[in-house]
Amino acid sequence: MSKADDENVGVSIGWSWSGVNAKIKSRFLSAVDRFGGRRIDEGGLDSERRIASHKAMTEARVTLITAATRTLSKEIENDPELARRALQVFSRAERQAENVEACLSLALEDLKNRELPPPENDAGPEVLDTAILDRWEHYAGGATSEQLRERWGRVLSAEVRVPGTFNSKCLRIVDELSSEDAKLFERLCERRLRAWVPTCTTSISDHDVDRLVEAGLVIQSDMGRTLPFVEGSAEGKKAWYLHAGEGLALALRGDAKLPMNGLVDLLLSDKGTPCLPVHALTDGGVALSSILPHNPTSALSTLAKTIQAKSEADSVWIYKRVDERRWQRLQTEFDE
């Protein structure tokens, strides 16, 4: 980073921005500037900050504290209780600043280390929404554990990558999420495809899914939710397609005997159209899933194998988009 950039935002970042989307850089630096511009390096807080933690306030905050101290000095001298409360306020503000700074450091690490495909045709703004940043600072300021700091760091990095991923409601859901429910949701999302998880590959119990419904991460549906396949052709035959996102699709051979509306309801039928029962994520669930590890190819392969295991041979295929018009069939274990 140039000296001019360092002076503008008050941050020293110890890793190269080479190859990083310019807007992503701009958004992150706007967040750093918003929260006081304290120095950050790639390992976390720099040595000066660790040694002199009480000097971490920005110049603006120090100036305000000095002015407030001067104004209240006489009152404090004559009122020990007021002095005690003032010390509590300053101590709380310092702890909150430390928590925010730690979350910023972890957000930077996530941007650096977690390789995600850049958003296509990034038309987002170069700075993050100040209202969202204010809410994020409020929650990050209370992140006293490493687990919470990592969570809020990833929330900020997700917002930097794709502005608008989180709104105020989503941030509140993240804040209220218990550690136990967070672990359940991470397990559920191991099999996530787009904004849904097939019920036949769900790795948690129905009771645990109900807990995630209560947490505001999964949509309540007493009758169950299904996704219909779309009729098409593959290998010169009629086929049914289900787009799984990220250039992947599941195909079912049109004339195959499938596990549909039988004793094993992996699939349902709507007037002859195969439908996949799923757990659908709420907006908050979709936002939170963006900070979790995601392997759609593995999730789709698990779904394909689960359906194929109860179907005729060579009934289930996986396709990957090559370009706007062409799809290529992927070699799978059950093709061998």
Backbone hydrogen bonds, N-H to C=O, Kabsch-Sander energy under -0.5 kcal/mol:
donor,donor_aa,acceptor,acceptor_aa,energy
6,D,2,S,-2.2
7,E,3,K,-2.2
8,N,4,A,-2.1
9,V,5,D,-2.1
10,G,6,D,-1.9
13,I,11,V,-0.6
14,G,12,S,-0.5
20,V,17,W,-2.4
25,K,21,N,-2.1
26,S,22,A,-2.4
27,R,23,K,-2.7
28,F,24,I,-2.3
29,L,25,K,-2.5
30,S,26,S,-1.9
31,A,27,R,-1.7
32,V,28,F,-2.3
33,D,29,L,-2.5
34,R,30,S,-1.9
35,F,31,A,-1.8
36,G,33,D,-1.3
37,G,32,V,-2.6
41,D,44,G,-2.5
44,G,41,D,-1.7
46,D,39,R,-0.6
50,R,46,D,-2.0
51,I,47,S,-2.5
52,A,48,E,-2.3
53,S,50,R,-0.6
55,K,52,A,-1.8
56,A,53,S,-1.5
62,V,58,T,-2.6
63,T,59,E,-2.6
64,L,60,A,-2.2
65,I,61,R,-2.7
66,T,62,V,-2.7
67,A,63,T,-2.5
68,A,64,L,-2.7
69,T,65,I,-2.6
70,R,66,T,-2.4
71,T,67,A,-2.2
72,L,68,A,-2.3
73,S,69,T,-0.8
76,I,72,L,-2.9
77,E,73,S,-2.2
78,N,74,K,-1.6
79,D,75,E,-0.6
79,D,76,I,-0.7
82,L,79,D,-0.5
83,A,79,D,-1.9
84,R,80,P,-2.3
85,R,81,E,-2.3
86,A,82,L,-2.4
87,L,83,A,-2.3
88,Q,84,R,-1.9
89,V,85,R,-2.2
90,F,86,A,-2.4
91,S,87,L,-2.6
92,R,88,Q,-2.6
93,A,89,V,-2.4
94,E,90,F,-2.2
95,R,91,S,-2.3
96,Q,92,R,-2.4
97,A,93,A,-2.2
98,E,94,E,-2.2
99,N,95,R,-2.3
100,V,96,Q,-2.5
101,E,97,A,-2.3
102,A,98,E,-2.3
103,C,99,N,-2.2
104,L,100,V,-2.4
105,S,101,E,-2.2
106,L,102,A,-2.1
107,A,103,C,-2.2
108,L,104,L,-2.2
109,E,105,S,-2.0
110,D,106,L,-2.2
111,L,107,A,-2.3
112,K,108,L,-1.9
113,N,109,E,-2.9
114,R,110,D,-2.2
115,E,113,N,-1.0
116,L,114,R,-0.6
122,D,119,P,-0.7
123,A,121,N,-0.6
133,L,129,D,-2.3
134,D,130,T,-2.5
135,R,131,A,-1.9
136,W,132,I,-2.8
137,E,133,L,-2.7
138,H,134,D,-1.9
139,Y,135,R,-2.0
140,A,136,W,-3.3
141,G,137,E,-2.2
142,G,139,Y,-1.3
143,A,140,A,-1.8
144,T,142,G,-1.6
149,R,145,S,-2.4
150,E,146,E,-2.4
151,R,147,Q,-2.1
152,W,148,L,-2.6
153,G,149,R,-2.3
154,R,150,E,-2.3
155,V,151,R,-1.9
156,L,152,W,-2.0
157,S,153,G,-2.2
158,A,154,R,-2.5
159,E,155,V,-2.0
160,V,156,L,-2.3
161,R,157,S,-2.3
162,V,158,A,-2.6
165,T,162,V,-1.6
171,L,167,N,-2.4
172,R,168,S,-2.0
173,I,169,K,-2.2
174,V,170,C,-2.3
175,D,171,L,-2.3
176,E,172,R,-2.2
177,L,173,I,-0.8
177,L,174,V,-0.7
182,A,178,S,-2.3
183,K,179,S,-1.9
184,L,180,E,-2.0
185,F,181,D,-2.6
186,E,182,A,-2.0
187,R,183,K,-2.0
188,L,184,L,-2.5
189,C,185,F,-2.4
190,E,187,R,-1.1
191,R,188,L,-1.5
192,R,189,C,-1.3
193,L,196,W,-3.2
196,W,193,L,-1.7
197,V,279,H,-2.1
199,T,277,P,-2.1
201,T,198,P,-1.1
202,T,198,P,-0.6
202,T,199,T,-0.5
209,V,205,S,-2.1
210,D,206,D,-2.2
211,R,207,H,-1.5
212,L,208,D,-1.6
213,V,209,V,-1.8
214,E,210,D,-2.2
215,A,211,R,-1.6
216,G,213,V,-1.4
217,L,212,L,-2.7
218,V,212,L,-1.1
219,I,280,A,-3.0
224,G,221,S,-0.7
225,R,278,V,-0.8
227,L,276,L,-2.0
229,F,274,P,-2.7
230,V,241,Y,-3.2
232,G,239,A,-2.9
234,A,237,K,-2.7
237,K,234,A,-2.1
239,A,232,G,-2.3
240,W,252,L,-2.4
241,Y,230,V,-3.2
242,L,250,L,-2.3
244,A,248,L,-2.4
245,G,248,L,-0.7
248,L,245,G,-1.0
249,A,319,Y,-2.1
250,L,242,L,-2.6
251,A,317,W,-3.0
252,L,240,W,-2.5
253,R,315,S,-2.7
254,G,238,K,-3.2
256,A,253,R,-1.6
258,L,256,A,-0.7
260,M,258,L,-2.3
261,N,267,L,-1.8
265,D,263,L,-0.7
266,L,259,P,-0.7
266,L,264,V,-1.8
267,L,259,P,-1.9
268,L,275,C,-2.9
270,D,273,T,-2.4
271,K,269,S,-0.6
273,T,270,D,-1.4
275,C,268,L,-3.0
276,L,227,L,-2.9
278,V,225,R,-2.7
279,H,197,V,-2.8
280,A,278,V,-0.6
281,L,195,A,-2.6
282,T,217,L,-1.9
286,V,282,T,-2.8
287,A,283,D,-2.4
288,L,284,G,-2.6
289,S,285,G,-2.4
290,S,286,V,-0.9
290,S,287,A,-0.8
291,I,288,L,-1.6
292,L,289,S,-1.4
299,A,295,N,-2.1
300,L,296,P,-2.7
301,S,297,T,-2.2
302,T,298,S,-2.2
303,L,299,A,-1.9
304,A,300,L,-2.8
305,K,301,S,-2.6
306,T,302,T,-2.1
307,I,303,L,-2.2
308,Q,304,A,-2.8
309,A,305,K,-2.1
310,K,307,I,-1.2
311,S,308,Q,-1.7
312,E,257,K,-1.3
315,S,312,E,-0.7
317,W,251,A,-2.8
319,Y,249,A,-2.7
320,K,328,Q,-2.6
321,R,247,G,-2.6
322,V,326,R,-2.9
323,D,326,R,-1.6
328,Q,320,K,-3.1
330,L,318,I,-2.8
335,D,332,T,-1.4
336,E,332,T,-0.6
336,E,333,E,-1.0
